[in-house]
Amino acid sequence: MDLFLSLVPSTVVSRWPIRNVTIGARKTCTPRDETSIPSRRSETRMNHGRIILCIDDFGLSEGIDEAVIALIDDGRMTATSVMVGGPTAEQNAARLLARADLADIGLHLTLTDLAPLGAMPGFAPQGVPPRLGPLVAKGVAMLLPYSEIKAEIGRQIDRFEALFGRAPDHVDGHQHVHLLPQVRNALMAHFDSGRLRADRTYVRSCAEPMARIVRRGIEVPKTAFLSLLAGGLVRECAARGIRTNDSFRGVTAFRTDRPFGETFRLFLDAGGRVPLAMCHPAIGGPFHATDPIGAARMHEFAYYAGPAFAADLTAAGMKPARMRDFS
């Protein structure tokens, strides 16, 4: 889920090169230095009508898992990211694996909300993970216990392979923690060692050109902050030949007081050669104690499962795709 910026201490946000500007009557932000964000040239790179549609948080609850399976079966979603330590991951893994020919199945690295798979005395004393705000504060200051994080990522890779019998199609992060420098470096170390392979596993980028973020006008500060953090990840992946999406959409405020299609249609714009939208549907509850967006999840599912979603894709000239569909 995407609570990232709202939980980041203001003292941390102030360290990043973002300044307020006014567009019409609405305030938003733009980076002073856009070197870490794809250039405006990417605005002209067409995706030929394809988009990766990825559901986050498989394994966190039955309602999420059922939504994933239903939407993949119906050809409406093409990827999902698994919280391998989630309470329903093990019981529903076989059902998801049976759909591996229909969708990418990836690892949703989890360092918040759920207990780690092994001891992390410095990072998660007594097995209690940190809240997102303090984690980001320490992460941008390079104060996280790198060795513990690297070991935990290894354990989550092991658990994924135990559940699915193969390496993940992709890796991303719950609450985007994989963007933090030390977490990113720990993940890259597993590629460097051969534990993960660039020809097998891609990594989700949250980078997006600022012009596109502003044009959509959806959660602009939050999306811009994630894009800035993603710059280092994009460079590290490129240096290793690891595939990434080059356009990222799907950051929302999880509102239920307006039709979700009004928001999602803005994510179906052209731009980027490999666009990816993250999604958060669920068929119903009960929801995990750490999951505050249950109502929004059901609101999303109603849209994705209904006729408006299919019509919006057609109107935008877009089709759901997997990473392998992009040359």
C-alpha positions as CSV (number, residue, x, y, z in Angstrom):
1,M,0.0,0.0,0.0
2,D,1.1,3.5,-0.5
3,L,1.2,5.5,2.7
4,F,4.8,6.5,2.1
5,L,4.9,10.2,2.1
6,S,2.2,10.8,4.7
7,L,4.2,8.9,7.3
8,V,7.6,10.5,6.5
9,P,8.7,13.0,9.1
10,S,8.8,16.6,7.7
11,T,12.4,16.9,8.7
12,V,13.2,14.1,6.3
13,V,11.1,15.4,3.4
14,S,12.8,18.8,3.8
15,R,16.1,17.2,2.9
16,W,14.9,16.3,-0.6
17,P,15.1,18.9,-3.4
18,I,11.4,19.6,-3.8
19,R,9.9,23.1,-3.9
20,N,6.3,24.1,-4.0
21,V,4.9,25.7,-7.1
22,T,1.4,26.7,-8.1
23,I,-0.4,25.3,-11.1
24,G,-3.7,27.0,-11.5
25,A,-5.3,27.0,-8.1
26,R,-3.6,23.9,-7.0
27,K,-0.2,23.6,-5.2
28,T,2.1,20.8,-6.2
29,C,5.8,20.3,-6.3
30,T,8.6,19.8,-8.8
31,P,12.2,18.7,-8.2
32,R,15.0,21.2,-8.5
33,D,17.2,18.6,-10.0
34,E,15.5,16.1,-12.3
35,T,18.6,14.1,-13.1
36,S,17.3,11.1,-11.3
37,I,14.0,11.1,-13.2
38,P,13.6,10.0,-16.8
39,S,14.0,12.9,-19.2
40,R,11.3,14.5,-21.2
41,R,12.3,12.5,-24.2
42,S,10.5,9.5,-22.6
43,E,7.3,11.5,-23.1
44,T,7.6,10.5,-26.8
45,R,8.4,6.9,-26.2
46,M,5.2,5.0,-26.9
47,N,4.2,1.8,-25.1
48,H,2.2,0.5,-28.1
49,G,-0.9,0.2,-26.1
50,R,0.3,-2.2,-23.3
51,I,0.5,-1.7,-19.6
52,I,1.5,-4.0,-16.7
53,L,-1.3,-4.1,-14.1
54,C,0.1,-5.4,-10.8
55,I,-1.8,-6.1,-7.6
56,D,0.2,-5.6,-4.4
57,D,-0.1,-7.5,-1.1
58,F,-1.0,-11.0,-2.1
59,G,-0.9,-13.1,1.1
60,L,-2.0,-10.4,3.4
61,S,-5.7,-11.4,3.5
62,E,-8.2,-13.8,1.9
63,G,-10.1,-10.9,0.3
64,I,-6.9,-9.6,-1.4
65,D,-5.9,-13.1,-2.6
66,E,-9.4,-13.8,-4.0
67,A,-9.3,-10.5,-5.9
68,V,-5.9,-11.3,-7.4
69,I,-7.1,-14.7,-8.6
70,A,-10.4,-13.5,-9.9
71,L,-8.9,-10.6,-11.8
72,I,-6.0,-12.6,-13.3
73,D,-8.5,-15.3,-14.4
74,D,-10.5,-12.7,-16.1
75,G,-7.5,-11.3,-17.9
76,R,-7.8,-7.9,-16.2
77,M,-4.6,-8.0,-14.2
78,T,-1.2,-9.3,-15.3
79,A,1.0,-9.3,-12.2
80,T,0.9,-9.6,-8.5
81,S,3.4,-9.2,-5.6
82,V,3.5,-11.6,-2.8
83,M,4.1,-10.8,0.9
84,V,5.6,-14.2,1.7
85,G,5.2,-13.7,5.5
86,G,1.6,-12.8,5.2
87,P,-1.0,-14.9,7.0
88,T,-2.6,-16.3,3.8
89,A,0.4,-16.6,1.5
90,E,1.1,-20.3,2.2
91,Q,-2.4,-21.5,1.9
92,N,-3.1,-19.7,-1.4
93,A,0.3,-20.0,-3.1
94,A,-0.6,-23.2,-5.0
95,R,-3.7,-21.5,-6.5
96,L,-1.6,-18.5,-7.6
97,L,1.1,-20.7,-9.0
98,A,-1.5,-22.5,-11.2
99,R,-1.9,-19.1,-12.9
100,A,1.8,-18.5,-13.6
101,D,1.1,-18.7,-17.3
102,L,-1.3,-15.8,-17.0
103,A,0.6,-13.3,-14.8
104,D,3.9,-12.4,-13.3
105,I,4.3,-13.5,-9.7
106,G,6.8,-11.4,-7.7
107,L,8.2,-10.9,-4.3
108,H,6.8,-7.9,-2.3
109,L,9.7,-7.2,0.1
110,T,8.3,-6.5,3.5
111,L,10.1,-4.7,6.2
112,T,7.1,-3.0,7.9
113,D,3.7,-4.2,9.2
114,L,4.7,-7.9,9.4
115,A,7.2,-9.6,11.7
116,P,10.5,-10.5,9.9
117,L,11.1,-14.1,8.9
118,G,14.3,-14.2,11.1
119,A,16.0,-12.4,13.9
120,M,16.7,-8.7,13.3
121,P,17.7,-7.4,16.8
122,G,18.8,-4.1,15.5
123,F,16.1,-3.5,13.0
124,A,13.1,-5.2,14.6
125,P,13.7,-5.9,18.3
126,Q,11.6,-8.7,19.6
127,G,10.3,-9.2,16.1
128,V,8.4,-5.9,16.0
129,P,9.1,-4.1,12.7
130,P,9.6,-0.4,12.6
131,R,6.9,2.0,11.5
132,L,7.3,3.5,8.1
133,G,8.2,7.1,9.1
134,P,11.1,6.1,11.3
135,L,12.3,3.6,8.8
136,V,12.4,6.2,6.0
137,A,14.2,8.7,8.3
138,K,16.9,6.2,9.1
139,G,17.0,5.0,5.5
140,V,17.7,8.3,3.9
141,A,20.3,8.9,6.6
142,M,22.0,5.6,5.9
143,L,21.5,4.4,9.5
144,L,19.8,1.0,8.9
145,P,21.5,-2.3,9.8
146,Y,22.5,-3.3,6.3
147,S,23.6,-6.9,7.2
148,E,20.3,-7.6,8.9
149,I,18.3,-6.3,5.9
150,K,20.4,-8.2,3.4
151,A,19.8,-11.4,5.4
152,E,16.1,-10.8,5.7
153,I,15.8,-10.2,1.9
154,G,17.6,-13.5,1.5
155,R,15.1,-15.2,3.8
156,Q,12.2,-13.8,1.9
157,I,13.7,-15.0,-1.4
158,D,14.0,-18.4,0.2
159,R,10.4,-18.4,1.4
160,F,9.2,-17.3,-2.1
161,E,11.1,-20.2,-3.7
162,A,9.7,-22.6,-1.1
163,L,6.2,-21.5,-1.9
164,F,6.4,-21.4,-5.6
165,G,9.3,-23.6,-6.6
166,R,11.1,-20.9,-8.6
167,A,12.6,-17.5,-8.5
168,P,10.2,-14.5,-8.5
169,D,9.4,-12.9,-11.8
170,H,9.9,-9.5,-10.2
171,V,10.8,-7.8,-6.9
172,D,9.3,-4.7,-5.4
173,G,8.7,-3.4,-1.9
174,H,5.8,-3.1,0.5
175,Q,5.3,0.6,1.1
176,H,8.1,1.0,-1.5
177,V,10.9,0.2,1.0
178,H,13.1,-1.2,-1.8
179,L,13.7,2.4,-2.9
180,L,15.7,3.2,0.3
181,P,19.4,3.3,-0.5
182,Q,20.5,0.5,2.0
183,V,17.6,-1.7,1.1
184,R,18.2,-1.2,-2.6
185,N,21.9,-2.0,-2.1
186,A,21.0,-5.2,-0.2
187,L,18.7,-6.2,-3.0
188,M,21.4,-5.6,-5.6
189,A,23.8,-7.7,-3.6
190,H,21.5,-10.7,-4.2
191,F,21.8,-10.0,-7.9
192,D,25.5,-9.6,-7.7
193,S,25.9,-13.0,-5.9
194,G,23.7,-14.8,-8.4
195,R,21.0,-15.4,-5.9
196,L,18.7,-13.5,-8.3
197,R,19.4,-13.3,-12.0
198,A,18.8,-10.3,-14.3
199,D,17.6,-12.6,-17.1
200,R,14.9,-14.0,-14.8
201,T,13.8,-11.3,-12.4
202,Y,12.9,-7.7,-13.0
203,V,12.6,-4.9,-10.5
204,R,9.8,-2.4,-10.1
205,S,10.8,1.2,-10.5
206,C,8.7,4.1,-9.1
207,A,10.4,6.7,-11.3
208,E,8.2,8.9,-13.5
209,P,8.9,12.1,-15.3
210,M,7.8,15.1,-13.3
211,A,5.9,16.6,-16.2
212,R,3.7,13.5,-16.4
213,I,3.2,13.5,-12.6
214,V,2.0,17.1,-12.6
215,R,-0.2,16.6,-15.7
216,R,-2.1,13.9,-14.0
217,G,-2.4,15.9,-10.8
218,I,-2.9,12.9,-8.5
219,E,-1.0,12.8,-5.2
220,V,1.8,14.9,-6.8
221,P,4.1,15.4,-3.8
222,K,3.9,11.7,-2.8
223,T,4.5,10.5,-6.4
224,A,7.4,13.0,-6.9
225,F,9.1,11.9,-3.6
226,L,8.9,8.2,-4.7
227,S,10.3,9.1,-8.1
228,L,13.3,10.9,-6.6
229,L,14.0,8.0,-4.3
230,A,13.8,5.6,-7.3
231,G,16.6,7.4,-9.2
232,G,19.3,5.3,-7.5
233,L,17.5,2.1,-8.1
234,V,17.1,2.8,-11.8
235,R,20.8,3.5,-12.1
236,E,21.8,0.3,-10.2
237,C,19.5,-1.9,-12.2
238,A,20.7,-0.4,-15.5
239,A,24.3,-1.1,-14.5
240,R,23.5,-4.8,-14.0
241,G,21.2,-5.2,-17.0
242,I,18.2,-5.7,-14.7
243,R,14.9,-4.9,-16.4
244,T,12.6,-2.3,-14.9
245,N,9.4,-0.6,-16.0
246,D,10.1,3.0,-17.2
247,S,6.8,4.5,-16.2
248,F,5.0,4.1,-12.8
249,R,1.4,4.9,-12.0
250,G,-1.1,4.0,-9.3
251,V,-0.3,6.2,-6.3
252,T,-3.7,7.4,-4.9
253,A,-5.2,8.7,-1.7
254,F,-7.4,5.6,-1.3
255,R,-10.5,7.7,-1.5
256,T,-14.0,6.1,-1.6
257,D,-16.1,9.3,-2.1
258,R,-15.7,9.4,-5.9
259,P,-15.8,6.8,-8.7
260,F,-12.4,5.1,-8.8
261,G,-12.5,5.2,-12.6
262,E,-12.2,8.9,-12.5
263,T,-8.7,8.4,-11.0
264,F,-7.6,5.3,-12.8
265,R,-8.4,6.7,-16.3
266,L,-5.6,9.3,-15.7
267,F,-3.2,6.4,-15.3
268,L,-4.0,5.1,-18.8
269,D,-2.2,7.9,-20.6
270,A,0.5,7.2,-23.2
271,G,4.1,7.6,-22.1
272,G,7.0,5.3,-21.3
273,R,7.9,2.2,-23.2
274,V,7.1,-0.2,-20.3
275,P,4.4,1.4,-18.1
276,L,3.3,-0.3,-14.8
277,A,0.4,0.6,-12.6
278,M,0.1,-0.8,-9.1
279,C,-3.3,-1.7,-7.9
280,H,-4.8,-2.6,-4.5
281,P,-8.1,-4.4,-4.9
282,A,-9.8,-6.8,-2.5
283,I,-13.1,-8.7,-2.7
284,G,-13.9,-8.2,1.0
285,G,-12.7,-8.5,4.5
286,P,-11.8,-9.2,7.1
287,F,-8.6,-7.2,6.7
288,H,-5.2,-7.6,8.4
289,A,-4.8,-5.4,11.6
290,T,-2.1,-3.4,9.8
291,D,-4.2,-2.7,6.7
292,P,-6.2,0.6,7.0
293,I,-7.4,0.7,3.4
294,G,-10.0,-2.1,3.3
295,A,-12.8,0.1,2.1
296,A,-10.7,1.5,-0.6
297,R,-9.6,-1.9,-1.7
298,M,-13.2,-3.0,-2.2
299,H,-13.9,0.2,-4.0
300,E,-11.0,-0.5,-6.4
301,F,-12.2,-4.1,-7.0
302,A,-15.7,-3.0,-8.0
303,Y,-14.2,-0.9,-10.7
304,Y,-11.6,-3.5,-12.0
305,A,-14.2,-6.2,-12.1
306,G,-16.9,-4.1,-13.8
307,P,-17.6,-3.0,-17.3
308,A,-16.2,0.5,-16.9
309,F,-12.7,-0.8,-16.5
310,A,-12.8,-2.8,-19.7
311,A,-14.3,0.2,-21.5
312,D,-11.7,2.6,-20.2
313,L,-8.9,0.3,-21.4
314,T,-10.5,0.1,-24.8
315,A,-11.0,3.9,-25.0
316,A,-7.3,4.5,-24.0
317,G,-6.1,1.9,-26.6
318,M,-4.5,-0.1,-23.8
319,K,-4.2,-3.8,-23.1
320,P,-3.0,-5.6,-19.9
321,A,0.5,-7.0,-20.5
322,R,3.3,-8.8,-18.7
323,M,6.9,-7.8,-18.7
324,R,7.8,-10.4,-21.3
325,D,5.4,-8.8,-23.7
326,F,7.7,-5.8,-24.1
327,S,10.6,-6.2,-26.4
